[in-house]
Amino acid sequence: MADQFEIDVGLETRRALDEMDVGFRKTCLEASNRVIRGTPVDQGEAKAGWQASIGAPAEGTSGQADPSGSTALAAAAGVAERVKVGDDFHLANSVPHIGVLDDGGFVPADPGPSKDPRPGRSGRILVSGGFSTQAPQGITRPAMDYLTDNFPVREAGT
């Protein structure tokens, strides 16, 4: 009887841990998707700059522009697939201008219509209130707000 109890507890514990791993992977994948997809695009360096890793933040950049973010999304999905509860999942971006895209702080804060002659830029308002008009709330805060609202943490015993 005691041996069967040990087996049952072991199996139930493994099942619970597997479910937790699946939930953690889903959360990491959703966070990555929301951050990468929410990154403003000019030429695509910032969107391509997101790198997912386990253990410590990745350093450097991809060196490639990718306006769709498909490469960063696929790489993040691959990392999220391997993460387990207890691992440190990181999504880092070393592109020099990622801070101003995420936190605002463009100077001037309201430059008016763009005078940039590149196609699709001239005459458009690209910055307002110090933020990119593509991500007026930043990049990471909306993603974290979504996760907080949709992946609530339950207290033990609830």
Backbone bond lengths (Angstrom), bond angles and torsions (degrees), N, CA, C in turn:
res aa  C-N    CA-C-N  psi(-1)  N-CA   C-N-CA  omega(-1)  CA-C   N-CA-C  phi
1 M - - - 1.453 - - 1.524 111.23 -
2 A 1.334 117.43 -47.88 1.463 120.97 -179.42 1.522 110.48 -63.42
3 D 1.350 116.87 -38.20 1.459 119.63 178.79 1.524 110.81 -63.16
4 Q 1.329 117.28 -41.12 1.461 121.22 179.07 1.532 110.32 -65.08
5 F 1.341 116.01 -38.83 1.469 119.79 177.89 1.535 110.18 -60.95
6 E 1.342 117.26 -44.47 1.456 120.95 178.28 1.520 110.85 -60.76
7 I 1.312 117.36 -42.35 1.461 121.56 178.43 1.517 110.04 -63.63
8 D 1.348 117.02 -46.25 1.461 120.88 -179.57 1.530 111.45 -62.21
9 V 1.315 117.68 -43.51 1.463 121.45 179.51 1.528 109.56 -64.22
10 G 1.322 116.01 -43.11 1.463 119.94 178.79 1.519 112.37 -61.50
11 L 1.324 116.87 -44.48 1.468 120.99 179.32 1.529 111.17 -65.69
12 E 1.316 116.16 -42.77 1.466 120.34 -179.61 1.530 110.45 -66.10
13 T 1.315 116.35 -39.82 1.467 120.22 177.45 1.520 110.24 -63.18
14 R 1.316 118.09 -44.88 1.471 121.77 179.64 1.529 110.02 -62.05
15 R 1.336 116.59 -42.56 1.467 120.09 179.28 1.528 110.66 -62.32
16 A 1.330 116.41 -43.99 1.466 120.59 -179.98 1.528 110.81 -63.77
17 L 1.318 117.30 -42.40 1.469 120.44 178.68 1.523 111.35 -65.37
18 D 1.316 116.89 -39.12 1.467 120.16 176.92 1.528 111.03 -61.67
19 E 1.339 116.39 -42.42 1.472 120.16 177.57 1.518 111.17 -63.57
20 M 1.325 116.41 -40.14 1.463 119.96 178.02 1.527 110.35 -64.08
21 D 1.324 117.28 -41.95 1.467 120.69 177.87 1.524 110.86 -59.89
22 V 1.321 116.56 -43.62 1.468 120.57 179.21 1.526 110.04 -61.75
23 G 1.315 117.26 -44.49 1.464 120.60 178.66 1.517 112.21 -63.35
24 F 1.316 116.67 -41.49 1.469 120.86 178.40 1.519 110.56 -64.41
25 R 1.331 117.11 -42.27 1.472 120.62 177.83 1.524 110.65 -60.83
26 K 1.326 116.51 -43.97 1.467 120.13 179.12 1.527 111.01 -61.29
27 T 1.331 116.41 -41.28 1.459 120.76 179.80 1.529 110.58 -65.11
28 C 1.329 117.42 -44.81 1.465 121.26 179.13 1.526 110.98 -63.44
29 L 1.314 116.61 -40.95 1.464 120.61 179.30 1.527 110.69 -66.60
30 E 1.314 117.19 -44.10 1.469 120.57 179.42 1.528 110.67 -63.32
31 A 1.331 116.70 -42.83 1.466 120.27 177.99 1.524 109.97 -60.27
32 S 1.319 116.82 -46.67 1.467 120.86 -179.78 1.521 111.06 -61.09
33 N 1.324 116.61 -47.10 1.467 120.16 -179.50 1.519 111.23 -60.02
34 R 1.314 117.20 -45.20 1.466 120.51 -177.69 1.525 111.80 -67.14
35 V 1.312 117.85 -40.32 1.461 120.53 179.49 1.528 110.39 -69.07
36 I 1.312 117.52 -49.56 1.471 120.16 -177.21 1.521 110.70 -65.21
37 R 1.321 117.69 -47.06 1.473 119.86 -179.94 1.530 111.54 -66.35
38 G 1.331 117.44 -28.46 1.453 121.07 -178.67 1.521 114.59 -84.82
39 T 1.318 116.83 -0.36 1.461 120.75 -179.49 1.525 110.06 -78.63
40 P 1.338 117.36 126.52 1.469 120.52 179.50 1.528 111.43 -59.60
41 V 1.314 115.24 151.24 1.457 120.73 -178.71 1.523 110.42 -122.33
42 D 1.310 114.32 125.05 1.455 120.97 165.21 1.526 105.11 -108.84
43 Q 1.324 115.26 -72.87 1.460 119.13 175.63 1.527 111.95 -109.61
44 G 1.308 117.28 -10.69 1.458 121.26 174.42 1.513 115.72 104.09
45 E 1.357 118.43 5.73 1.462 118.90 -179.70 1.525 111.44 -66.45
46 A 1.329 116.99 -43.40 1.471 119.91 -177.43 1.521 111.20 -65.56
47 K 1.315 116.63 -42.52 1.471 119.66 -179.55 1.524 110.50 -65.19
48 A 1.327 116.65 -38.83 1.465 121.23 179.47 1.523 111.83 -74.29
49 G 1.342 117.30 -18.67 1.452 121.32 -174.93 1.513 115.58 -75.71
50 W 1.335 118.65 -11.93 1.468 120.23 -179.18 1.518 109.88 -71.09
51 Q 1.336 114.87 131.19 1.459 121.13 179.10 1.520 109.28 -132.72
52 A 1.299 116.19 123.81 1.466 121.66 177.25 1.514 108.71 -91.57
53 S 1.333 115.20 146.53 1.457 119.98 178.04 1.533 109.34 -156.07
54 I 1.299 114.92 165.10 1.458 122.00 176.85 1.527 107.38 -116.18
55 G 1.320 116.12 133.13 1.455 120.78 175.61 1.511 113.62 101.29
56 A 1.322 117.67 -56.42 1.460 122.22 -179.36 1.519 108.35 -146.34
57 P 1.322 117.33 151.93 1.472 119.22 178.97 1.528 111.11 -62.23
58 A 1.313 116.07 141.22 1.464 121.53 175.14 1.523 108.45 -69.85
59 E 1.304 115.99 151.34 1.457 120.99 178.34 1.518 109.41 -115.93
60 G 1.329 114.84 159.49 1.454 119.91 179.14 1.512 111.45 83.49
61 T 1.303 115.44 -174.54 1.459 121.68 179.65 1.519 108.93 -131.41
62 S 1.320 115.22 167.73 1.458 119.44 -179.91 1.518 111.61 -72.81
63 G 1.344 117.13 -23.32 1.456 120.69 -178.64 1.518 113.33 77.31
64 Q 1.304 117.38 -0.66 1.460 121.91 -178.46 1.517 110.07 -118.03
65 A 1.302 117.37 144.19 1.459 121.22 171.55 1.522 107.55 -87.64
66 D 1.307 116.91 139.94 1.467 121.73 179.46 1.524 107.82 -148.50
67 P 1.345 117.17 85.47 1.461 120.36 -176.62 1.530 114.26 -56.12
68 S 1.321 118.60 -27.31 1.466 120.76 -179.81 1.518 111.69 -80.86
69 G 1.328 117.10 -24.93 1.454 121.14 -176.02 1.519 113.43 75.94
70 S 1.324 117.81 8.06 1.464 120.69 -173.78 1.525 113.07 -61.78
71 T 1.312 117.58 -36.47 1.464 120.18 179.79 1.524 110.46 -67.60
72 A 1.337 117.15 -45.62 1.467 121.10 179.13 1.524 110.43 -64.93
73 L 1.332 117.57 -40.19 1.465 121.23 178.77 1.528 111.15 -62.29
74 A 1.326 116.44 -44.93 1.465 120.20 -179.43 1.531 110.84 -65.64
75 A 1.333 116.78 -42.06 1.468 119.97 179.20 1.526 110.56 -64.55
76 A 1.332 117.54 -42.64 1.467 120.93 178.95 1.524 110.86 -63.28
77 A 1.326 116.88 -39.55 1.469 120.28 178.07 1.529 110.47 -62.40
78 G 1.318 117.05 -39.49 1.459 120.72 178.65 1.521 112.51 -63.93
79 V 1.329 116.12 -39.28 1.468 119.97 178.40 1.532 109.62 -71.18
80 A 1.336 116.53 -45.00 1.473 120.50 -179.21 1.533 110.99 -60.03
81 E 1.311 117.20 -30.52 1.464 122.07 179.72 1.530 111.87 -65.63
82 R 1.337 116.50 -25.04 1.468 120.98 -176.38 1.527 113.31 -99.44
83 V 1.332 118.26 -11.20 1.460 120.94 -174.36 1.526 110.78 -72.46
84 K 1.324 115.15 147.98 1.464 121.36 178.03 1.518 109.02 -131.27
85 V 1.318 116.46 156.20 1.455 121.33 176.77 1.525 108.12 -53.99
86 G 1.308 115.49 132.56 1.459 121.36 -177.27 1.509 112.57 101.54
87 D 1.339 117.31 -20.33 1.462 121.21 175.06 1.524 109.75 -76.63
88 D 1.299 116.17 154.08 1.459 121.78 171.54 1.519 107.57 -96.04
89 F 1.336 116.61 112.63 1.463 122.53 178.11 1.526 107.31 -94.90
90 H 1.315 116.50 129.65 1.470 121.43 -179.42 1.522 110.03 -122.87
91 L 1.322 115.22 143.05 1.449 122.47 170.57 1.520 104.90 -127.85
92 A 1.320 116.68 106.59 1.460 122.13 -173.43 1.522 110.27 -119.64
93 N 1.327 114.64 156.27 1.458 121.06 178.30 1.520 107.55 -143.59
94 S 1.320 117.00 121.14 1.460 122.25 -177.81 1.526 113.05 -101.69
95 V 1.319 117.77 7.85 1.457 119.99 177.94 1.532 107.61 -61.89
96 P 1.326 118.37 130.93 1.469 120.63 -173.63 1.526 115.66 -53.82
97 H 1.301 118.40 -32.61 1.469 120.52 -175.95 1.528 114.04 -96.44
98 I 1.343 118.07 11.59 1.461 119.43 -177.88 1.522 111.63 -65.96
99 G 1.328 117.25 -34.21 1.464 120.77 -179.28 1.510 112.59 -61.87
100 V 1.324 117.49 -45.76 1.463 120.23 -179.32 1.529 110.64 -70.87
101 L 1.328 117.87 -30.73 1.465 119.76 175.93 1.529 110.82 -67.67
102 D 1.323 116.50 -37.53 1.458 120.57 -176.78 1.525 112.74 -85.50
103 D 1.315 117.14 -43.29 1.466 121.50 -174.09 1.522 114.16 -99.13
104 G 1.321 117.54 -3.79 1.465 119.86 -174.00 1.514 109.44 76.74
105 G 1.310 115.38 -170.57 1.454 119.13 179.31 1.510 113.87 107.44
106 F 1.355 116.96 12.21 1.458 118.27 175.10 1.527 108.82 -58.41
107 V 1.328 116.03 140.65 1.465 121.58 177.53 1.521 107.62 -123.37
108 P 1.314 117.46 122.78 1.455 127.66 -2.02 1.529 110.80 -73.05
109 A 1.330 114.76 157.46 1.464 120.90 -176.49 1.524 112.39 -68.51
110 D 1.307 117.49 -31.03 1.471 122.67 179.93 1.529 109.10 -134.60
111 P 1.336 117.41 77.91 1.461 120.30 -174.52 1.529 115.00 -75.31
112 G 1.315 116.90 -8.83 1.462 119.34 -177.08 1.513 111.10 82.16
113 P 1.336 116.13 -166.78 1.471 120.01 -177.57 1.531 111.66 -60.85
114 S 1.319 115.27 140.44 1.458 121.35 -179.56 1.523 111.04 -66.33
115 K 1.320 114.26 142.08 1.462 120.85 173.96 1.522 110.22 -104.95
116 D 1.321 116.04 5.88 1.462 122.34 -179.64 1.524 108.96 -65.04
117 P 1.324 118.02 123.95 1.475 120.18 -176.76 1.522 115.01 -76.20
118 R 1.331 117.98 -6.29 1.464 118.54 -178.86 1.529 110.49 -63.65
119 P 1.329 116.83 147.79 1.471 120.71 -177.99 1.533 112.13 -53.10
120 G 1.339 116.31 133.70 1.451 123.05 175.68 1.518 115.02 82.76
121 R 1.336 117.60 0.14 1.459 119.71 -176.80 1.531 112.22 -107.98
122 S 1.297 116.87 -42.53 1.461 120.61 -174.61 1.527 111.11 -57.38
123 G 1.347 114.90 127.10 1.455 120.95 177.53 1.518 115.09 86.56
124 R 1.318 117.98 -11.27 1.472 121.16 -179.24 1.521 110.73 -87.38
125 I 1.317 116.42 147.67 1.462 122.03 172.66 1.532 106.11 -85.50
126 L 1.325 116.42 112.40 1.461 121.57 -176.67 1.519 112.53 -105.42
127 V 1.357 116.24 -19.96 1.455 121.92 -179.56 1.518 107.90 -134.46
128 S 1.330 115.84 132.20 1.456 121.24 177.90 1.524 108.61 -143.50
129 G 1.320 116.60 129.56 1.459 120.14 -179.77 1.513 113.30 63.38
130 G 1.321 117.07 23.70 1.455 122.03 -180.00 1.512 114.64 86.26
131 F 1.344 117.86 -2.81 1.462 122.19 -179.34 1.522 110.91 -113.78
132 S 1.326 115.31 153.00 1.454 120.70 170.58 1.520 107.85 -60.59
133 T 1.314 117.37 136.03 1.470 119.84 178.63 1.533 111.08 -67.75
134 Q 1.332 117.59 -16.75 1.464 120.40 176.29 1.531 112.17 -77.26
135 A 1.330 116.35 -23.60 1.469 120.96 -179.43 1.528 108.29 -141.25
136 P 1.341 116.89 67.62 1.465 119.61 -174.57 1.531 114.27 -64.64
137 Q 1.315 118.65 -17.57 1.471 122.12 177.17 1.523 111.50 -102.43
138 G 1.325 117.17 7.26 1.452 121.11 -174.57 1.518 110.47 90.05
139 I 1.309 115.84 -166.73 1.469 121.55 -175.62 1.532 111.16 -111.58
140 T 1.304 116.52 -54.81 1.463 119.55 -172.13 1.523 113.32 -79.07
141 R 1.327 118.57 -34.43 1.472 120.26 -178.22 1.535 111.55 -60.53
142 P 1.344 120.09 -48.90 1.476 118.13 178.02 1.535 112.78 -60.00
143 A 1.324 116.71 -35.89 1.468 119.42 178.69 1.526 110.35 -66.30
144 M 1.316 116.92 -44.39 1.470 120.20 179.87 1.529 111.33 -67.63
145 D 1.325 117.18 -38.15 1.465 120.00 176.37 1.529 110.60 -60.69
146 Y 1.325 116.80 -42.55 1.463 120.97 178.20 1.535 110.21 -61.02
147 L 1.331 116.53 -46.36 1.462 119.91 -179.37 1.520 111.39 -62.74
148 T 1.319 116.94 -42.04 1.464 120.90 179.25 1.523 111.17 -61.31
149 D 1.335 115.91 -40.38 1.466 120.59 -178.99 1.526 113.29 -75.48
150 N 1.328 117.66 -31.44 1.459 120.84 -171.39 1.522 115.51 -110.76
151 F 1.315 117.26 -11.23 1.455 121.37 178.13 1.530 106.93 -129.86
152 P 1.343 117.45 61.78 1.464 119.14 -175.17 1.517 111.91 -64.11
153 V 1.302 114.39 143.45 1.462 120.65 175.93 1.513 107.75 -85.25
154 R 1.312 116.27 129.19 1.465 120.12 178.69 1.512 109.16 -97.32
155 E 1.308 114.28 140.29 1.458 119.85 175.68 1.524 108.96 -71.42
156 A 1.294 116.48 150.68 1.466 120.55 177.92 1.531 109.55 -56.07
157 G 1.311 115.18 134.25 1.464 120.81 176.99 1.522 114.16 86.68
158 T 1.337 117.93 3.45 1.472 119.20 179.29 1.504 111.27 -109.82
